[in-house]
Amino acid sequence: MHTILVVDDDAHIRDVIRFALEQTGMRVAEAGDGAEALEQFRSAGPDLVILDILMPEMDGLEVCRQLRKHADTPIVFLTSRDDEIDRVIGLEIGGDDYVVKPFSPRELVARVNAILRRLKKGGSPVESVSGKPLGRGLVALDAQSHVATWNGEDVPLTAMEFSLLQAMLRHPTKAFTRDELMDRVYDQGVAVSDRTIDSHVRGVRAKFAALGGGHVIETVHGVGYKLGTCR
């Protein structure tokens, strides 16, 4: 049974999300503000966090920054502002996905399940068609430990960033459209925007670049993205 931490200063929204998640057999912990969220995270040990961005005192982005200092637990942001900047910032500091209020509880649960299923697909090293571990240049992936590395150093990718890079490594010469990447990263029926994929790509690039990694994902103008030389 998965445990989900729901963080929102609106008790009604927490109740709606709790009901939707419990209907699918998940366990739910709640927090009404950022400080309580950090405390509940330590005590509940959730498998995923649903985190409101706009909260008083400590907002969701700061909560995410604090969690990312010591945990890579998936985070789905909630925001009442239909503002692309908030979404991009949220994803780039370590969020895995976002949902805009008002939202469909069914859609939110679908996104949560999509992320959790990506994490469960581990169990053995990521392999190519030939059976050899996936890698290119100085990049390597291990699905069992859900770890990406650059020249032997761990790269802290989110679940969606990991899935995106894994899809590219499986087809190293293919130029992917954004729609094709969406199909590989998200389950069917879960709608996301092009900007979400762009944010995941930026996140992958930035995290590898921080370790001196370059040319991991290249832009193919007019098409989308493809795997780079990874050197």
Buried (B, 14 or more C-beta within 10 A) or exposed (E): EBBBBBBBBBEEBBEBBBEBBEEEEBBBBBBBBBEBBBEBBEEBEBBBBBBBBBBEEBBBBBBBEBBBEEBBBBBBBBBBEEEEEBBBBBBBBBBBBBBBBEBEBEBBBBBBBBBBEBBEBBEEBBEEEEEEBBBBBBBBBBBEEBBBBBBEEEBBBBBBBBBBBBBBBBBBEBBBBBEBBBEBBBEEEBEBEEEBBBBBBBBBBEBBEEBEBBBBBBBEEEEBBBBBEBE
